[in-house]
Amino acid sequence: MIKVCLYSDRFFPIVGGTELQAFRMAGKLAEAGRVSFMVVTRRHDLSRPESEEVAGLSIYRIPPAGLGKRAEFSFALSSIIFLWRKRKDFQILHFLLVSFPNSLVALAMKLLGKRVLVKIAGAGVLSRGNPSVRLIRNFILRRMDGFLATTDEIAREFQGTGFDPRRIHRIPNGVDTGHFSPLAGPEKKKQRRALNLPEEGKIILYAGRISAEKGPHLLLEAWLRLAGGFPDLFLVIIGSGQFQGQNVEPRMDQLLSEPAARVFRERVFRRGEIPDLAPYLKAADLFVLPSVQEGLSNALLEAMAAGLPVVATRLPGTVEALGGSEGAVLVAPGEVQELTRGLEEMLSVPGRWPEAGGENRKRAVEKFSLAEVARKYSELYDSLVS
């Protein structure tokens, strides 16, 4: 059995799309008995134990909590010490999030003789940061054993930054198309009742971090512009701004507190972090991805698998996921007016929604099956230790 250590600044129960994808993929492989996993992450939430077993994964949480470079460097140093002590328990170190402090951890493990696999889930990561620091970080990362790209755009970025193309592996995110599946008619109403959502009307769903790059504040502003003309339109927002450097929850509070918005507030449902999005996708009619920056969104793949039509910003990873499908309306990122236009266009043709959602579901099943993605990971891990 191959022994892998997943390394991330955040992990269960504090998760974004990258961490949730790794959690599900690791669970799938562990269940099949192909790979054993340990997880090393930061102990942001002091109420969580320092170590625990979750879904077949051994999770170890290392201090300190908090944001900022000092905390990141302290976590990196503590991680190097911890991983050295645990060096017999893993063969591969699989990075989920890349920063300069984390690149030092990668270098230390490489010197220790471990295979190091680096995943970058979003475009532009390799070009961010102070130029000098970026130069050193990328120099270190280029010496690692494998690089995971979820989209063609990210693969091109690896190559354009001087990474060995022979070590770049193109594996998309995966979705459990059995768990995330469509629901209609009386069963959808029943699902809404269970979630304390309106049984009648149209429900728009957003799910993701409540941070500036994800754009939920832009969606809320666009929805408020349309709410008066669509009295049966509701908005459900799932996610948290906690531990986010660009938390936009205060901006959303401000939008809802303005006099013009007060009459619509009862039609907006904010539910915080939800470990399983499936019940809400089954209850919704339309999914919106208003991101300004995005790789290959897990929430988008789940919405596609659930058979929902989509309004999304025209970003390379999103366009790649939808594959030219007529199940979506795409708009320019970062513009409330464009997002409003896209929503209005989709809302004007509700009779097309079942067909549009069916097209998205078909693509999710054909291109992003979690079982197939897990198989590719298993083969990659095997090739690294071989």
C-alpha positions as CSV (number, residue, x, y, z in Angstrom):
1,M,0.0,0.0,0.0
2,I,1.3,3.5,-0.9
3,K,1.5,5.9,2.0
4,V,0.7,9.5,1.3
5,C,0.8,12.7,3.5
6,L,-1.6,15.4,2.4
7,Y,-0.3,18.8,3.5
8,S,-2.5,21.9,3.6
9,D,-2.9,25.1,5.6
10,R,-6.5,24.2,6.1
11,F,-8.4,20.9,6.2
12,F,-11.5,19.3,7.7
13,P,-13.7,20.8,9.1
14,I,-12.3,24.1,7.7
15,V,-12.4,23.5,4.0
16,G,-12.5,25.3,0.7
17,G,-12.9,23.6,-2.7
18,T,-9.3,22.3,-2.9
19,E,-9.4,20.7,0.6
20,L,-12.9,19.2,0.1
21,Q,-11.8,17.7,-3.2
22,A,-8.7,16.1,-1.5
23,F,-10.9,14.9,1.4
24,R,-13.3,13.1,-0.9
25,M,-10.6,11.8,-3.2
26,A,-8.5,10.4,-0.3
27,G,-11.6,8.9,1.2
28,K,-12.4,7.1,-2.1
29,L,-8.8,5.7,-2.4
30,A,-8.6,4.7,1.3
31,E,-12.0,2.9,1.0
32,A,-10.6,0.9,-2.0
33,G,-7.5,0.0,0.0
34,R,-5.2,1.4,-2.6
35,V,-3.6,4.2,-0.6
36,S,-3.3,5.1,3.1
37,F,-3.4,8.8,4.1
38,M,-2.2,11.0,6.9
39,V,-3.1,14.7,6.8
40,V,-1.0,17.5,8.3
41,T,-2.8,20.8,8.6
42,R,-2.9,24.0,10.8
43,R,-4.9,24.0,14.0
44,H,-7.0,27.1,13.2
45,D,-9.9,26.0,15.4
46,L,-8.6,25.3,18.9
47,S,-11.8,23.4,19.7
48,R,-10.7,20.6,17.4
49,P,-8.4,17.9,18.7
50,E,-4.7,17.8,17.8
51,S,-5.3,14.5,16.0
52,E,-8.3,12.4,15.0
53,E,-9.4,9.8,12.6
54,V,-12.0,11.0,10.0
55,A,-13.3,8.9,7.1
56,G,-10.2,6.7,7.2
57,L,-7.8,9.6,7.3
58,S,-5.4,10.3,10.2
59,I,-5.5,14.1,10.7
60,Y,-2.8,16.0,12.6
61,R,-3.3,19.6,13.5
62,I,-0.3,21.8,14.2
63,P,-0.4,25.3,15.8
64,P,-0.4,28.3,15.4
65,A,-3.8,29.6,14.5
66,G,-4.4,32.9,12.9
67,L,-3.5,34.7,9.6
68,G,-0.4,36.5,8.4
69,K,3.1,35.6,7.3
70,R,4.4,35.1,10.9
71,A,1.8,32.4,11.5
72,E,2.6,30.8,8.1
73,F,6.3,30.6,8.8
74,S,5.7,29.3,12.3
75,F,3.4,26.6,10.9
76,A,6.0,25.7,8.2
77,L,8.8,25.3,10.8
78,S,6.6,23.2,13.1
79,S,5.6,21.1,10.2
80,I,9.2,20.3,9.2
81,I,9.9,19.1,12.7
82,F,6.6,17.0,12.9
83,L,7.1,15.5,9.4
84,W,10.7,14.5,10.3
85,R,9.4,12.7,13.3
86,K,6.8,11.0,11.1
87,R,9.1,10.3,8.2
88,K,8.6,6.6,8.3
89,D,4.8,7.0,8.0
90,F,4.7,8.4,4.4
91,Q,6.4,8.0,1.1
92,I,4.8,10.9,-0.8
93,L,4.1,14.5,0.4
94,H,1.2,15.9,-1.5
95,F,0.9,19.7,-1.2
96,L,-2.6,21.2,-1.6
97,L,-1.8,24.9,-1.2
98,V,1.4,26.6,-2.2
99,S,3.1,29.5,-0.5
100,F,6.7,30.5,0.1
101,P,6.8,29.1,3.7
102,N,5.2,25.8,2.4
103,S,7.9,25.6,-0.4
104,L,10.5,25.4,2.4
105,V,8.6,22.4,3.8
106,A,8.6,20.8,0.3
107,L,12.4,21.4,0.0
108,A,13.0,19.8,3.5
109,M,11.0,16.7,2.6
110,K,12.8,16.4,-0.8
111,L,16.1,16.5,1.0
112,L,14.8,13.9,3.3
113,G,14.3,11.6,0.3
114,K,10.5,11.9,0.0
115,R,8.6,12.2,-3.2
116,V,6.9,15.6,-3.4
117,L,3.8,16.3,-5.4
118,V,2.5,19.9,-5.8
119,K,-1.1,20.7,-6.7
120,I,-2.0,24.2,-7.8
121,A,-5.8,24.5,-8.0
122,G,-6.0,28.1,-9.2
123,A,-4.5,30.0,-12.1
124,G,-2.0,32.9,-11.4
125,V,-0.6,31.4,-8.2
126,L,2.9,31.0,-9.6
127,S,3.1,34.7,-10.6
128,R,1.8,36.2,-7.3
129,G,3.8,37.7,-4.5
130,N,7.0,39.7,-4.1
131,P,9.2,39.2,-7.2
132,S,12.3,38.1,-5.2
133,V,10.3,35.7,-3.0
134,R,8.4,34.4,-6.0
135,L,11.7,33.7,-7.8
136,I,13.0,31.6,-4.9
137,R,9.7,29.8,-4.3
138,N,9.3,28.8,-8.0
139,F,13.0,27.8,-8.1
140,I,12.4,25.4,-5.2
141,L,9.1,24.0,-6.6
142,R,10.6,23.2,-10.0
143,R,12.8,20.7,-8.2
144,M,9.9,18.6,-6.9
145,D,8.8,15.3,-8.4
146,G,5.3,16.0,-9.8
147,F,2.9,18.9,-10.5
148,L,-0.8,18.5,-10.6
149,A,-2.9,20.8,-12.8
150,T,-6.7,20.7,-12.7
151,T,-7.2,22.7,-15.9
152,D,-5.3,23.3,-19.2
153,E,-4.8,26.9,-18.1
154,I,-2.9,25.8,-15.0
155,A,-0.9,23.3,-17.0
156,R,0.2,26.1,-19.4
157,E,1.2,28.2,-16.4
158,F,3.4,25.5,-15.1
159,Q,5.1,25.2,-18.4
160,G,5.4,28.9,-18.9
161,T,7.1,29.2,-15.6
162,G,9.8,26.7,-16.5
163,F,8.4,23.5,-14.9
164,D,9.4,20.2,-16.6
165,P,6.4,19.3,-18.8
166,R,7.2,15.6,-18.3
167,R,6.3,16.0,-14.6
168,I,3.1,18.0,-15.2
169,H,0.0,15.8,-14.7
170,R,-3.4,16.9,-15.9
171,I,-6.0,15.5,-13.6
172,P,-9.3,17.4,-13.1
173,N,-11.4,17.6,-10.0
174,G,-13.9,14.8,-9.5
175,V,-17.5,14.7,-8.4
176,D,-19.6,11.8,-7.0
177,T,-22.3,11.8,-9.6
178,G,-24.4,9.3,-7.6
179,H,-24.5,11.5,-4.4
180,F,-25.0,14.7,-6.4
181,S,-28.0,13.9,-8.6
182,P,-31.1,15.8,-9.7
183,L,-34.4,16.0,-7.9
184,A,-37.7,17.3,-9.2
185,G,-41.4,17.7,-8.5
186,P,-42.8,16.7,-5.1
187,E,-39.4,15.4,-4.0
188,K,-37.9,18.8,-4.5
189,K,-40.6,20.4,-2.4
190,K,-40.0,17.9,0.3
191,Q,-36.3,18.6,0.3
192,R,-37.1,22.4,0.6
193,R,-39.3,21.7,3.6
194,A,-36.5,19.8,5.3
195,L,-34.2,22.7,4.8
196,N,-36.7,25.3,5.9
197,L,-36.7,26.9,2.5
198,P,-39.8,28.2,0.5
199,E,-41.6,25.3,-1.3
200,E,-42.7,27.5,-4.1
201,G,-40.8,30.0,-6.2
202,K,-37.3,29.9,-7.8
203,I,-34.2,29.4,-5.7
204,I,-30.8,30.7,-6.8
205,L,-27.9,29.0,-5.0
206,Y,-24.4,30.2,-4.3
207,A,-21.9,28.0,-2.5
208,G,-18.3,28.9,-1.7
209,R,-16.0,31.0,0.4
210,I,-17.4,34.4,1.4
211,S,-14.3,36.2,0.0
212,A,-13.7,38.9,-2.6
213,E,-12.3,36.6,-5.3
214,K,-15.4,34.4,-5.2
215,G,-17.7,37.3,-5.7
216,P,-20.8,36.5,-3.5
217,H,-21.2,40.2,-2.7
218,L,-21.4,40.9,-6.4
219,L,-24.1,38.2,-6.7
220,L,-26.1,39.7,-3.8
221,E,-26.0,43.2,-5.4
222,A,-27.1,41.8,-8.7
223,W,-29.9,39.8,-7.1
224,L,-31.1,42.9,-5.2
225,R,-31.4,44.7,-8.5
226,L,-33.7,42.0,-9.9
227,A,-35.7,41.1,-6.8
228,G,-38.4,43.7,-7.3
229,G,-39.2,42.4,-10.8
230,F,-39.2,38.7,-9.7
231,P,-41.3,38.4,-6.5
232,D,-40.9,34.6,-6.4
233,L,-37.1,34.7,-6.6
234,F,-35.1,33.6,-3.5
235,L,-31.3,33.6,-2.9
236,V,-29.5,31.0,-0.8
237,I,-25.9,31.8,0.1
238,I,-23.7,29.0,1.6
239,G,-20.2,29.6,2.9
240,S,-18.2,31.5,5.5
241,G,-15.8,34.4,5.5
242,Q,-14.0,33.0,8.6
243,F,-10.2,32.7,8.2
244,Q,-10.4,34.5,4.8
245,G,-8.0,37.4,4.1
246,Q,-10.7,39.2,2.0
247,N,-13.8,38.4,3.9
248,V,-16.8,40.2,2.3
249,E,-19.4,39.3,4.9
250,P,-19.4,42.9,6.2
251,R,-20.1,44.2,2.7
252,M,-23.0,41.8,2.3
253,D,-24.4,42.9,5.7
254,Q,-24.2,46.5,4.5
255,L,-26.0,45.7,1.3
256,L,-28.9,44.0,3.1
257,S,-29.1,46.8,5.7
258,E,-29.7,49.6,3.1
259,P,-33.2,50.9,3.1
260,A,-34.0,49.8,-0.5
261,A,-33.0,46.2,0.4
262,R,-34.9,45.8,3.6
263,V,-38.1,44.6,1.9
264,F,-36.2,41.8,0.2
265,R,-34.1,40.6,3.2
266,E,-36.5,37.8,4.1
267,R,-36.0,36.3,0.7
268,V,-32.2,35.9,1.3
269,F,-31.0,32.8,3.3
270,R,-27.5,32.7,4.6
271,R,-26.5,29.3,5.9
272,G,-22.7,29.4,6.7
273,E,-20.5,26.5,6.0
274,I,-22.3,23.2,5.0
275,P,-20.3,20.0,5.0
276,D,-22.5,18.4,2.3
277,L,-24.0,20.6,-0.5
278,A,-26.1,17.9,-2.0
279,P,-29.4,18.6,-0.1
280,Y,-29.2,22.3,-1.1
281,L,-28.4,21.5,-4.8
282,K,-31.4,19.2,-4.9
283,A,-33.6,22.0,-3.5
284,A,-32.3,24.7,-5.8
285,D,-33.3,25.7,-9.4
286,L,-30.3,27.7,-10.5
287,F,-26.6,27.8,-9.5
288,V,-24.5,30.9,-9.8
289,L,-20.7,31.0,-9.8
290,P,-19.7,34.8,-9.7
291,S,-16.0,34.3,-9.1
292,V,-13.4,36.8,-10.2
293,Q,-10.6,34.2,-9.8
294,E,-11.3,30.5,-10.1
295,G,-9.6,27.2,-11.0
296,L,-11.9,24.2,-11.5
297,S,-14.8,24.8,-9.0
298,N,-16.0,21.8,-7.0
299,A,-19.3,23.6,-6.4
300,L,-19.8,24.1,-10.1
301,L,-19.1,20.4,-10.8
302,E,-21.5,19.4,-8.1
303,A,-24.2,21.7,-9.4
304,M,-23.7,20.2,-12.9
305,A,-24.0,16.7,-11.5
306,A,-27.2,17.8,-9.7
307,G,-28.7,18.8,-13.1
308,L,-28.8,22.6,-12.5
309,P,-28.6,25.3,-15.1
310,V,-25.7,27.7,-14.4
311,V,-24.9,31.4,-14.5
312,A,-21.1,31.9,-14.2
313,T,-18.3,34.2,-15.0
314,R,-16.3,33.6,-18.1
315,L,-13.1,32.2,-16.6
316,P,-10.9,29.5,-18.3
317,G,-11.5,26.8,-15.7
318,T,-15.2,27.4,-15.7
319,V,-15.4,27.5,-19.5
320,E,-13.4,24.2,-19.6
321,A,-15.8,22.5,-17.1
322,L,-18.9,23.5,-19.0
323,G,-17.3,22.6,-22.4
324,G,-19.4,25.0,-24.5
325,S,-22.6,23.5,-23.0
326,E,-25.9,25.4,-23.6
327,G,-26.7,24.7,-20.0
328,A,-25.0,28.0,-18.8
329,V,-25.0,31.7,-19.3
330,L,-21.5,33.1,-19.1
331,V,-20.7,36.7,-18.2
332,A,-17.6,38.9,-17.7
333,P,-16.1,38.6,-14.2
334,G,-16.1,41.3,-11.6
335,E,-19.0,43.4,-13.1
336,V,-22.3,43.6,-11.3
337,Q,-24.1,44.9,-14.4
338,E,-22.9,41.9,-16.4
339,L,-24.0,39.4,-13.7
340,T,-27.4,41.1,-13.5
341,R,-27.8,40.7,-17.2
342,G,-26.8,37.0,-17.1
343,L,-29.3,36.3,-14.3
344,E,-32.0,38.1,-16.2
345,E,-31.3,36.2,-19.4
346,M,-31.5,32.9,-17.6
347,L,-34.6,33.9,-15.6
348,S,-36.4,34.8,-18.8
349,V,-36.4,31.2,-20.0
350,P,-37.3,29.0,-17.1
351,G,-38.9,26.5,-19.6
352,R,-35.3,25.7,-20.8
353,W,-33.9,24.9,-17.3
354,P,-34.6,21.1,-17.3
355,E,-32.9,20.7,-20.7
356,A,-30.0,23.0,-19.7
357,G,-29.6,21.1,-16.4
358,G,-29.7,17.8,-18.2
359,E,-26.8,18.9,-20.5
360,N,-24.7,19.9,-17.5
361,R,-25.5,16.6,-15.7
362,K,-24.4,14.6,-18.8
363,R,-21.1,16.4,-19.0
364,A,-20.4,15.9,-15.3
365,V,-21.0,12.2,-15.6
366,E,-18.8,11.8,-18.7
367,K,-15.9,14.0,-17.8
368,F,-15.6,14.4,-14.0
369,S,-16.5,11.1,-12.3
370,L,-14.8,10.9,-8.9
371,A,-14.1,7.2,-9.4
372,E,-12.2,7.9,-12.6
373,V,-10.3,10.8,-11.0
374,A,-9.4,8.6,-8.0
375,R,-8.0,5.9,-10.4
376,K,-5.8,8.5,-12.0
377,Y,-4.5,9.6,-8.6
378,S,-3.7,6.0,-7.7
379,E,-1.7,5.6,-10.9
380,L,0.2,8.8,-10.3
381,Y,1.1,7.9,-6.7
382,D,2.2,4.4,-7.9
383,S,4.4,6.0,-10.6
384,L,6.1,8.3,-8.1
385,V,7.1,5.6,-5.6
386,S,8.1,3.3,-8.5
